[in-house]
Each structure stands twice: as structure tokens, then as C-alpha cells.
């Protein structure tokens, strides 16, 4: 029988014509998949603990919990953070916290993921969008150095957690730390390749090794900025010292 054909049903002793039932072109499950795919909150990182994708209100609650975690981290050692304090600061309950994160470490991982994404792109753009030819290399290097110092100062506590967890062998935090630094390192490597081709640097320069050393230097100095300031080295002096090394290494100026 064709899809649009009339059907005959026996009602009592009579045959009655029944209009064909329209079939939906997609199953309910397919509709759910389409909705989930269209919803930007459907990524695994935004799912609640029970696997559900939170709506707009749920995403706002999750963001408040992350903001409270980040704020408390500035004044509390991360191992001393308590769910009840985070929930209170976010204006909600511990039970709500556990709807979105199984523990505090999961919230810290979410914050680290966001930083690796946004911060990594910011550092990469500083390198890519700068002019590295000899007349301009030092000015560009100053911007890059200042960007590192500012990012580390703004996220000092969270980066400290990432570094400590990395040293303790946590591969999840180590991967996020690599993501934070790799964008700028790759961009700097491409810049150094161009500098070698232009004759600014010796032909035997290893761009990958040099970019890795320079990014490690920038991150290390940024992480120890406060300690250096205690010895009379303010942020401007540190920025300029980093910029001189960076400009000389990339453009020999």
C-alpha cells in the first residue's frame, strides 16, 4: 500500500475509510540530536554532572560558580577551597554546585580550560599581529612581554594551580598549560623562520628550539614577577629586559 493511500478499518460490521497518518520526516531522537547540535551549550565541557545540557539559566548559574571559584582562589589556597563557600559567594547552594561539577578540581579545570583558550589566543595574536622587521622588532617585543606580564598578573592564582598540578604529574593540567603557551610558541617559530630567510638570523638557527626557549623565558619571568619586584625590578624594567632579549633573538637588534 502506498504511503498516501486510504486505509480500511473494520468498525463493527462496516469498513470505514481512515485518512492516512502523516509520518514525520524525522524521528523524535533525530530532532533531539538536531537541537543539541544547534545549541552551543551542548559541548561536553558545559554538560551538567548528570549529562544534561543546561539551558540559558543553568549556564548563567554555572558561570557564577566559576566566577566565585576564581575570586576565592585569589585569597584562599586551592586545597582549602570549600564548596559551601563557593556556593554562598555565587548566591546558591552546595547541592547546585554538585549539579555542575563533581568536585572543586573539576571547577578549576573548567577555569583552566577557559584560560588556555582565551589567553592562548591572546598571546598568539600579540606575536602574529606584530611587525618583527629590525626597525620595529623592539616595540613589538615590548607589547609581547607586557602581554605575558599582564596575563600572568591577572590570573596569577589560577596559573599557580595549573603549574603546581603540572609539576605533580596531572596530565589534564599539563595539556592545558601546553595549550596556553603553544599558540605563541608556534607563531614565534614561524616568525623566526621568516627572520632566517630574510638574513636577520644565522642560517643554522633552530626556530623551534629558539621559540621554545623564548616562550619559556617569558612565562617564567611573568610567574615570578612579584618576587622580582621585591628586589627593586618593577614591571617596566622587566618588560624592557624581556623585550631586548626577544627582539635580539628574533631580529638581531
C-alpha positions as CSV (number, residue, x, y, z in Angstrom):
1,X,0.0,0.0,0.0
2,X,1.4,3.4,-0.9
3,X,2.3,6.0,1.7
4,X,-0.7,8.3,0.9
5,X,-3.3,5.5,0.2
6,X,-6.5,5.3,2.2
7,X,-6.8,2.6,4.8
8,X,-9.9,0.5,5.5
9,X,-10.6,-0.4,9.1
10,X,-13.3,-2.7,10.3
11,X,-15.7,-0.9,12.7
12,X,-18.4,-3.3,13.9
13,X,-19.6,-4.8,10.6
14,X,-18.7,-1.9,8.4
15,X,-15.5,-1.0,6.6
16,X,-14.6,2.6,7.3
17,X,-12.1,4.7,5.3
18,X,-9.5,6.3,7.5
19,X,-7.2,9.1,6.3
20,X,-3.6,8.2,6.2
21,X,-1.5,9.1,9.2
22,X,1.2,11.6,8.2
23,X,4.6,10.4,9.0
24,X,7.1,12.8,10.4
25,X,10.2,13.1,8.2
26,X,12.4,12.8,11.3
27,X,12.3,10.7,14.4
28,X,12.0,12.2,17.8
29,X,15.6,11.2,18.5
30,X,16.8,12.9,15.4
31,X,15.0,16.1,16.4
32,X,16.8,15.9,19.8
33,X,20.1,15.4,18.1
34,X,19.5,18.4,15.8
35,X,18.5,20.6,18.8
36,X,21.6,19.5,20.7
37,X,23.8,20.2,17.8
38,X,22.4,23.6,17.2
39,X,22.7,24.5,20.9
40,X,26.2,25.9,21.7
41,X,25.9,24.6,25.2
42,X,25.8,21.0,24.0
43,X,29.6,20.6,24.2
44,X,30.8,18.1,26.7
45,X,32.6,20.8,28.8
46,X,29.2,22.5,29.5
47,X,27.2,19.4,30.4
48,X,25.9,19.0,34.0
49,X,27.2,16.1,36.1
50,X,24.1,14.1,35.1
51,X,24.8,14.6,31.4
52,X,22.1,17.1,30.7
53,X,22.8,20.2,28.7
54,X,21.9,23.3,30.8
55,X,19.7,26.0,29.4
56,X,20.4,29.7,29.5
57,X,19.6,30.0,33.2
58,X,21.7,26.9,34.0
59,X,24.7,28.3,32.1
60,X,24.4,31.5,34.0
61,X,24.5,29.6,37.3
62,X,27.5,27.6,36.2
63,X,29.3,30.8,35.2
64,X,28.5,32.4,38.6
65,X,30.0,29.3,40.3
66,X,33.2,29.6,38.2
67,X,33.5,33.3,38.9
68,X,33.1,32.7,42.6
69,X,35.7,29.9,42.5
70,X,38.1,32.2,40.7
71,X,37.5,35.1,43.1
72,X,38.0,32.9,46.2
73,X,41.1,31.4,44.7
74,X,42.8,34.9,45.0
75,X,42.7,34.8,48.7
76,X,42.5,31.0,49.5
77,X,44.9,28.2,48.8
78,X,43.2,26.0,46.3
79,X,43.3,22.9,48.6
80,X,41.5,25.0,51.2
81,X,38.6,25.9,48.9
82,X,35.3,24.7,50.1
83,X,32.1,24.0,48.1
84,X,29.9,25.7,50.7
85,X,32.0,28.9,50.4
86,X,31.9,28.9,46.6
87,X,28.1,28.3,46.6
88,X,27.5,31.0,49.1
89,X,29.5,33.5,47.1
90,X,27.6,32.6,44.0
91,X,24.2,33.0,45.8
92,X,23.3,29.4,45.5
93,X,23.6,26.1,47.4
94,X,26.2,23.3,47.6
95,X,23.7,21.0,46.0
96,X,23.5,23.2,43.0
97,X,27.3,23.3,42.7
98,X,27.3,19.5,42.5
99,X,24.8,19.6,39.7
100,X,27.5,21.2,37.5
101,X,30.8,20.0,39.0
102,X,31.6,16.7,40.8
103,X,34.3,18.5,42.9
104,X,36.3,21.7,43.2
105,X,39.0,20.3,41.0
106,X,36.5,20.0,38.1
107,X,35.7,23.7,38.5
108,X,39.4,24.6,38.5
109,X,39.8,22.5,35.3
110,X,37.0,24.4,33.7
111,X,38.6,27.7,34.6
112,X,41.9,26.5,33.3
113,X,40.3,25.4,30.0
114,X,38.8,28.8,29.5
115,X,42.1,30.5,30.3
116,X,44.1,28.2,27.9
117,X,41.6,29.0,25.1
118,X,41.2,32.8,25.5
119,X,44.7,33.5,27.0
120,X,46.4,31.3,24.4
121,X,44.8,33.1,21.5
122,X,45.6,36.5,23.1
123,X,49.3,35.6,23.4
124,X,49.4,34.2,19.9
125,X,47.8,37.3,18.4
126,X,50.4,39.5,20.1
127,X,53.1,37.7,18.2
128,X,51.3,37.3,14.9
129,X,50.0,40.8,14.6
130,X,53.3,42.5,15.4
131,X,55.8,43.8,13.0
132,X,59.1,42.0,13.5
133,X,61.4,43.7,11.0
134,X,64.5,45.2,12.6
135,X,63.2,48.8,12.8
136,X,60.0,47.6,14.7
137,X,61.1,44.4,16.5
138,X,61.8,46.0,19.8
139,X,58.4,47.8,20.0
140,X,56.6,44.6,19.1
141,X,58.7,42.7,21.6
142,X,57.7,45.2,24.3
143,X,54.0,44.5,23.6
144,X,54.5,40.8,23.7
145,X,56.4,41.0,27.0
146,X,53.8,43.3,28.5
147,X,51.1,40.9,27.4
148,X,52.7,38.0,29.2
149,X,53.2,40.0,32.4
150,X,49.7,41.3,32.4
151,X,48.1,37.9,31.7
152,X,50.0,36.2,34.5
153,X,49.3,39.0,36.9
154,X,45.5,38.9,36.1
155,X,45.3,35.1,36.5
156,X,48.2,34.7,39.0
157,X,46.3,32.3,41.3
158,X,44.9,30.1,38.6
159,X,48.1,29.8,36.7
160,X,49.8,28.9,40.0
161,X,47.3,26.0,40.4
162,X,48.0,24.9,36.8
163,X,51.7,25.0,37.3
164,X,51.6,23.1,40.6
165,X,49.2,20.4,39.2
166,X,51.5,20.1,36.2
167,X,54.6,19.5,38.5
168,X,52.6,16.9,40.4
169,X,52.1,15.0,37.2
170,X,48.4,15.8,36.4
171,X,48.2,15.3,32.6
172,X,45.0,17.3,32.3
173,X,46.5,20.5,33.7
174,X,49.8,19.8,31.8
175,X,47.9,19.7,28.5
176,X,46.1,22.9,29.3
177,X,49.4,24.6,30.2
178,X,50.8,23.5,26.9
179,X,47.7,24.8,25.1
180,X,48.2,28.2,26.8
181,X,51.8,28.5,25.6
182,X,51.8,26.6,22.3
183,X,50.0,29.2,20.2
184,X,52.5,31.9,20.9
185,X,55.4,29.4,20.5
186,X,54.2,28.3,17.1
187,X,53.7,31.9,15.9
188,X,57.1,32.8,17.2
189,X,58.6,29.8,15.4
190,X,57.1,31.0,12.1
191,X,58.4,34.5,12.7
192,X,61.9,33.1,13.3
193,X,61.8,31.1,10.1
194,X,61.0,34.3,8.3
195,X,63.9,36.1,10.1
196,X,66.3,33.4,9.0
197,X,65.0,33.5,5.4
198,X,65.4,37.3,5.5
199,X,69.0,37.0,6.7
200,X,68.4,38.7,10.1
201,X,69.5,35.5,11.9
202,X,72.2,32.9,11.2
203,X,71.1,30.1,8.8
204,X,71.9,27.4,11.4
205,X,69.3,28.9,13.9
206,X,66.8,26.3,15.1
207,X,63.4,28.1,15.0
208,X,61.6,25.5,17.1
209,X,64.3,25.4,19.9
210,X,64.6,29.2,19.9
211,X,60.9,29.9,20.1
212,X,60.5,27.3,22.9
213,X,63.3,28.9,25.0
214,X,61.8,32.4,24.5
215,X,58.3,31.4,25.4
216,X,59.6,29.6,28.5
217,X,61.5,32.7,29.5
218,X,58.5,34.9,29.1
219,X,56.3,32.6,31.2
220,X,58.9,32.0,33.9
221,X,59.6,35.7,34.4
222,X,55.9,36.5,34.3
223,X,55.3,33.9,37.0
224,X,58.0,35.3,39.3
225,X,57.2,39.0,38.7
226,X,56.2,39.7,42.2
227,X,59.3,38.1,43.7
228,X,61.5,40.2,41.3
229,X,59.6,43.3,42.2
230,X,60.7,42.8,45.8
231,X,64.3,43.1,44.6
232,X,63.6,46.5,43.0
233,X,62.8,45.3,39.5
234,X,59.4,46.8,38.6
235,X,57.2,45.7,35.7
236,X,58.5,48.3,33.3
237,X,62.1,47.2,33.8
238,X,61.1,43.5,33.5
239,X,59.2,44.3,30.3
240,X,62.1,46.1,28.7
241,X,64.6,43.4,29.7
242,X,62.4,40.7,28.2
243,X,61.8,42.8,25.1
244,X,65.6,43.3,24.5
245,X,66.2,39.6,24.6
246,X,63.2,38.8,22.5
247,X,64.0,41.5,19.8
248,X,67.6,40.5,19.6
249,X,66.7,36.8,19.3
250,X,64.2,37.3,16.5
251,X,65.6,40.2,14.5
252,X,69.2,40.6,15.9
253,X,68.5,44.2,17.1
